[in-house]
């Protein structure tokens, strides 16, 4: 297995984060008789030669022959992990450069090992071998014949599913998009299929056969998911009822097999992380594949989710909760019915399903409104869920109460008032208060008292003060100005995250406007500090004195050194934009920044120029291009258009198109994407409505 390995100059090769001198030891560890050593070695190989940076290192290429040798030796345990590593390396090496092409060539040259592994005695190896076979054996007829043969002789359900998935991959690799799906259709269309297309058509025929009785429900689900991706016109007309029926049949078999369906236990971080993973990972993968392939068929996806969320099996419902989150992050419609059904999962005992439902509802913010009744019932009758005491850090709001407040439901206010009156107040309570709008006004006195009583030298003052400051600022509580000033003036130097608290206090004073005039000397004193831009912004809001703040903002603009803070320049440009025509002295620096800054900074500067001059012509192409290519800039552009009123008309078409789009503007933004998207839609609507447009 390791012949020639010692002749490789590993110390001169590179791996992720340094020399590859430890790679030979990792390769030998993969052949160890000790399971722990094998797992450690496999983890080390991923970190060394198949790292998340997606680079193909020279050590990666050097490893491939030895990994192929390991995969082919039956006495090596955990060979399935080795094959998965090889597939991952090959996928990463998507022929982007010469070294990547060499990796793929090496895998193709040694691909006979994958042919042998399709009949390996170890079912785990047989599950991963078909994917490698399809990718690296460059003989389509041979691959298809082998897949067909394995389908007829295989008895392991997991391997059969892997074979169906490999047939789908085979079809995608060998049939160009838009081609006919079967040989008969090709002849009808007058096309002469190539050999590869003919093989792909045969693979589709096999998938169609596997999607029907008498095959097991799991295999049929896998085949339907692959057909949805490569031959959607061959799906049954009653797809959703068929899939829901198969899912329930499969789940019934799982239950009869006595497999666990939950992961209840102590409320520790490790236990919660375990519960956030699907307990039926195979079923989760099958349904995720189908959802992804259905794509724009939102009505079918919603109906399928509702079928999952009403399943008798809590595992299916848990998977449905997570897949609903995937749809919500991507699409702006179709959420109401699934959200209501997710809310109904809150009656489950605390565990995997409960945690999943709470996590998704927190992320949804106001879109969780259909579940508000369920959330309110939970925080009313289960007061112990209102506060979460973490293993590390201070207490935080429990997920159900955070989710209820996030919907804007006024019923959250009395519950928060009870929490505020209790002996333990969660540090993050202030973060949810702004969602409640005027319904949160009764909470203001208690929030103000909390801020006034904070120990100024507390090591966790940032975690405790910033949420309170943001809440009081959002509610416009001018009576809290003395408490804000006490914080600003009294914190000792050297306090952890002191600048973050200072900036939050300064922003709060700016939000109070002219009512905070007594803070002007304090803000002037900060104009030479690390918080200078925030202080200038607040001074402008309070006094409207451009002469006092322009020098600070002008100094922040031209710093283009490698160590410069681009965020500081962007914030300075944003403040100058709010100055409007008063920012004309900064126009040269703003124009320079608009031309040479990164996308977000450049857009902020271009918007500031527009607001200062009222002349958008020079930067309209830049703003349109940024809107298209850099979705993170859309909120900045929309806010500029809103601030300009009717003068923002040249970009109204972008805002109208955004409001009409069924897709969220940043579908890759994870948990914050929905909130960001809702904010963008709100600003777009306000901008068009304020300008007299509908």
Rosetta blueprint (number, residue, H / E / L):
1 X L
2 X L
3 X L
4 X L
5 X H
6 X H
7 X H
8 X L
9 X L
10 X H
11 X H
12 X H
13 X L
14 X E
15 X E
16 X L
17 X L
18 X E
19 X E
20 X L
21 X L
22 X L
23 X H
24 X H
25 X H
26 X H
27 X H
28 X H
29 X H
30 X H
31 X L
32 X L
33 X L
34 X L
35 X H
36 X H
37 X H
38 X H
39 X H
40 X H
41 X H
42 X H
43 X H
44 X H
45 X H
46 X H
47 X H
48 X H
49 X H
50 X L
51 X L
52 X L
53 X L
54 X L
55 X L
56 X L
57 X L
58 X H
59 X H
60 X H
61 X H
62 X H
63 X H
64 X H
65 X H
66 X H
67 X H
68 X H
69 X H
70 X H
71 X H
72 X L
73 X L
74 X L
75 X L
76 X L
77 X L
78 X L
79 X H
80 X H
81 X H
82 X H
83 X H
84 X H
85 X H
86 X H
87 X H
88 X H
89 X H
90 X H
91 X H
92 X H
93 X L
94 X L
95 X L
96 X L
97 X L
98 X H
99 X H
100 X H
101 X H
102 X H
103 X H
104 X H
105 X H
106 X H
107 X H
108 X H
109 X H
110 X L
111 X L
112 X H
113 X H
114 X H
115 X H
116 X H
117 X H
118 X L
119 X L
120 X L
121 X L
122 X L
123 X H
124 X H
125 X H
126 X H
127 X H
128 X H
129 X H
130 X H
131 X H
132 X H
133 X H
134 X H
135 X H
136 X H
137 X L
138 X L
139 X L
140 X H
141 X H
142 X H
143 X H
144 X H
145 X H
146 X H
147 X H
148 X H
149 X H
150 X H
151 X H
152 X H
153 X H
154 X L
155 X L
156 X L
157 X H
158 X H
159 X H
160 X H
161 X H
162 X H
163 X H
164 X H
165 X H
166 X H
167 X H
168 X H
169 X H
170 X H
171 X H
172 X H
173 X H
174 X H
175 X L
176 X L
177 X L
178 X L
179 X L
180 X L
181 X L
182 X L
183 X H
184 X H
185 X H
186 X H
187 X H
188 X H
189 X L
190 X L
191 X L
192 X L
193 X L
194 X L
195 X H
196 X H
197 X H
198 X H
199 X H
200 X H
201 X H
202 X H
203 X H
204 X H
205 X H
206 X H
207 X H
208 X H
209 X H
210 X H
211 X L
212 X L
213 X L
214 X L
215 X L
216 X L
217 X H
218 X H
219 X H
220 X H
221 X H
222 X H
223 X H
224 X H
225 X H
226 X H
227 X H
228 X H
229 X H
230 X H
231 X L
232 X H
233 X H
234 X H
235 X L
236 X L
237 X L
238 X L
239 X H
240 X H
241 X H
242 X H
243 X H
244 X H
245 X H
246 X H
247 X H
248 X H
249 X H
250 X H
251 X H
252 X H
253 X H
254 X H
255 X H
256 X H
257 X L
258 X L
259 X L
260 X L
261 X L
262 X L
263 X L
264 X L
265 X L
266 X L
267 X L
268 X L
269 X H
270 X H
271 X H
272 X H
273 X H
274 X H
275 X H
276 X L
277 X L
278 X L
279 X L
280 X L
281 X H
282 X H
283 X H
284 X H
285 X H
286 X H
287 X H
288 X H
289 X H
290 X H
291 X H
292 X H
293 X H
294 X H
295 X L
296 X L
297 X L
298 X H
299 X H
300 X H
301 X H
302 X H
303 X H
304 X H
305 X H
306 X H
307 X H
308 X H
309 X H
310 X L
311 X L
312 X L
313 X L
314 X H
315 X H
316 X H
317 X H
318 X H
319 X H
320 X H
321 X H
322 X H
323 X H
324 X H
325 X H
326 X H
327 X H
328 X H
329 X H
330 X H
331 X E
332 X L
333 X L
334 X L
335 X L
336 X H
337 X H
338 X H
339 X H
340 X H
341 X H
342 X H
343 X H
344 X H
345 X H
346 X H
347 X H
348 X L
349 X L
350 X L
351 X L
352 X H
353 X H
354 X H
355 X H
356 X H
357 X H
358 X H
359 X H
360 X H
361 X H
362 X H
363 X H
364 X H
365 X H
366 X H
367 X H
368 X H
369 X H
370 X H
371 X H
372 X H
373 X H
374 X H
375 X H
376 X H
377 X H
378 X H
379 X H
380 X H
381 X H
382 X L
383 X H
384 X H
385 X H
386 X L
387 X E
388 X E
389 X L
390 X L
391 X L
392 X L
393 X L
394 X L
395 X L
396 X E
397 X E
398 X L
399 X H
400 X H
401 X H
402 X H
403 X H
404 X H
405 X H
406 X H
407 X L
408 X L
409 X L
410 X L
411 X H
412 X H
413 X H
414 X H
415 X H
416 X H
417 X H
418 X H
419 X H
420 X H
421 X H
422 X L
423 X L
424 X L
425 X L
426 X L
427 X L
428 X L
429 X H
430 X H
431 X H
432 X H
433 X H
434 X H
435 X H
436 X H
437 X H
438 X H
439 X H
440 X H
441 X H
442 X H
443 X H
444 X H
445 X H
446 X H
447 X H
448 X H
449 X H
450 X H
451 X H
452 X H
453 X H
454 X L
455 X L
456 X L
457 X L
458 X L
459 X L
460 X L
461 X H
462 X H
463 X H
464 X H
465 X H
466 X H
467 X H
468 X H
469 X H
470 X H
471 X H
472 X H
473 X H
474 X H
475 X L
476 X L
477 X L
478 X H
479 X H
480 X H
481 X H
482 X H
483 X H
484 X H
485 X H
486 X H
487 X H
488 X H
489 X H
490 X H
491 X L
492 X L
493 X L
494 X L
495 X L
496 X L
497 X L
498 X H
499 X H
500 X H
501 X H
502 X H
503 X H
504 X H
505 X H
506 X H
507 X H
508 X H
509 X H
510 X H
511 X H
512 X H
513 X H
514 X H
515 X H
516 X H
517 X H
518 X H
519 X H
520 X H
521 X H
522 X H
523 X H
524 X H
525 X H
526 X L
527 X L
528 X L
529 X L
530 X L
531 X L
532 X H
533 X H
534 X H
535 X H
536 X H
537 X H
538 X H
539 X H
540 X H
541 X H
542 X H
543 X H
544 X L
545 X L
546 X H
547 X H
548 X H
549 X H
550 X H
551 X H
552 X H
553 X H
554 X H
555 X H
556 X H
557 X H
558 X L
559 X L
560 X L
561 X L
562 X L
563 X L
564 X L
565 X L
566 X H
567 X H
568 X H
569 X H
570 X H
571 X H
572 X H
573 X H
574 X H
575 X H
576 X H
577 X H
578 X H
579 X H
580 X H
581 X H
582 X H
583 X H
584 X H
585 X H
586 X H
587 X H
588 X H
589 X H
590 X H
591 X H
592 X H
593 X H
594 X H
595 X H
596 X H
597 X L
598 X L
599 X H
600 X H
601 X H
602 X H
603 X H
604 X H
605 X H
606 X H
607 X H
608 X H
609 X H
610 X H
611 X H
612 X H
613 X H
614 X L
615 X L
616 X L
617 X H
618 X H
619 X H
620 X H
621 X H
622 X H
623 X H
624 X H
625 X H
626 X H
627 X H
628 X H
629 X H
630 X L
631 X H
632 X H
633 X H
634 X H
635 X H
636 X H
637 X H
638 X H
639 X H
640 X H
641 X H
642 X H
643 X H
644 X H
645 X H
646 X H
647 X H
648 X H
649 X H
650 X H
651 X H
652 X H
653 X H
654 X H
655 X H
656 X H
657 X H
658 X H
659 X H
660 X H
661 X L
662 X L
663 X E
664 X L
665 X L
666 X L
667 X L
668 X L
669 X L
670 X H
671 X H
672 X H
673 X H
674 X H
675 X H
676 X H
677 X H
678 X H
679 X H
680 X H
681 X H
682 X H
683 X H
684 X H
685 X H
686 X H
687 X H
688 X H
689 X H
690 X H
691 X L
692 X L
693 X L
694 X L
